[in-house]
Amino acid sequence: MTNPTIAQKSPYAVEVEAGKTYYWCACGKSVKQPFCDGSHKGSEFAPVKYTASQSTTIFFCGCKHTHKAPLCDGSHLKL
C-alpha cells in the first residue's frame, strides 16, 4: 500500500453541524483540506465519510496516518 501525502503534521479543527455529512481526504492531495476534492482519483485511496452526531469542534487528521480515520489520534507526533 502506498503511503498518503502528509497534508500537515497537526489536526484540522473544524466546527461541524449535527446531521451534516463530511468527506475526509485520505490521500492528502486535496487542496480543500481536510476534505476531499477528488484528487485521489486513479489511486488506491478513497474519502472517508463522517456524519456529525452533534454540533461541535472535531479534530480531523492532517497527517493522514491516523488509525481512527477521519479523526486525529496523535499519529503525527510519530512522523
C-alpha positions as CSV (number, residue, x, y, z in Angstrom):
1,M,0.0,0.0,0.0
2,T,1.2,3.5,-0.9
3,N,1.6,6.0,2.0
4,P,-0.7,9.0,1.8
5,T,0.8,12.5,1.4
6,I,1.1,14.3,4.7
7,A,-1.0,17.4,4.3
8,Q,0.2,18.8,7.7
9,K,1.6,17.5,10.9
10,S,-1.2,18.6,13.1
11,P,-5.0,18.1,13.1
12,Y,-7.6,20.4,11.5
13,A,-10.0,21.8,14.0
14,V,-13.4,22.1,12.2
15,E,-16.8,23.2,13.5
16,V,-19.2,20.5,12.3
17,E,-23.0,20.7,12.2
18,A,-25.2,17.9,13.7
19,G,-26.6,15.7,11.0
20,K,-24.3,17.0,8.2
21,T,-22.0,14.6,6.3
22,Y,-18.4,15.4,5.6
23,Y,-15.9,13.5,3.4
24,W,-12.4,13.5,4.8
25,C,-9.4,13.4,2.4
26,A,-7.4,10.2,3.0
27,C,-4.8,10.7,0.2
28,G,-3.5,14.0,1.4
29,K,-3.6,15.6,-2.0
30,S,-6.8,17.6,-1.8
31,V,-6.5,21.4,-1.9
32,K,-9.6,21.6,0.2
33,Q,-8.0,20.0,3.3
34,P,-9.1,18.3,5.4
35,F,-11.9,17.5,2.9
36,C,-11.9,15.5,-0.3
37,D,-11.8,17.3,-3.7
38,G,-11.4,14.2,-5.8
39,S,-7.6,14.4,-6.1
40,H,-7.5,10.7,-5.1
41,K,-9.0,9.5,-8.4
42,G,-6.8,6.9,-10.0
43,S,-5.2,5.9,-6.7
44,E,-6.0,3.3,-4.0
45,F,-7.3,6.0,-1.7
46,A,-10.9,6.9,-1.1
47,P,-12.5,9.6,1.1
48,V,-13.9,8.7,4.5
49,K,-17.5,9.6,5.3
50,Y,-18.1,11.3,8.6
51,T,-21.6,12.3,9.8
52,A,-21.7,14.6,12.8
53,S,-23.8,13.4,15.6
54,Q,-23.8,16.8,17.3
55,S,-22.6,20.4,16.5
56,T,-19.2,20.7,18.0
57,T,-15.5,21.1,17.1
58,I,-13.9,18.0,15.6
59,F,-10.2,17.4,15.0
60,F,-9.8,15.8,11.6
61,C,-6.4,14.1,11.0
62,G,-4.0,16.3,8.9
63,C,-1.1,13.8,8.6
64,K,-3.4,11.1,7.1
65,H,-1.7,8.3,9.2
66,T,-4.4,8.1,11.9
67,H,-5.7,4.7,12.9
68,K,-9.0,6.3,13.8
69,A,-9.9,7.9,10.5
70,P,-11.0,10.5,10.0
71,L,-10.2,11.8,13.4
72,C,-6.8,12.6,14.8
73,D,-5.2,10.0,17.1
74,G,-1.9,11.7,17.6
75,S,-0.1,9.7,14.9
76,H,1.5,13.0,13.6
77,L,3.7,13.0,16.7
78,K,5.5,9.9,15.5
79,L,6.2,11.1,12.0
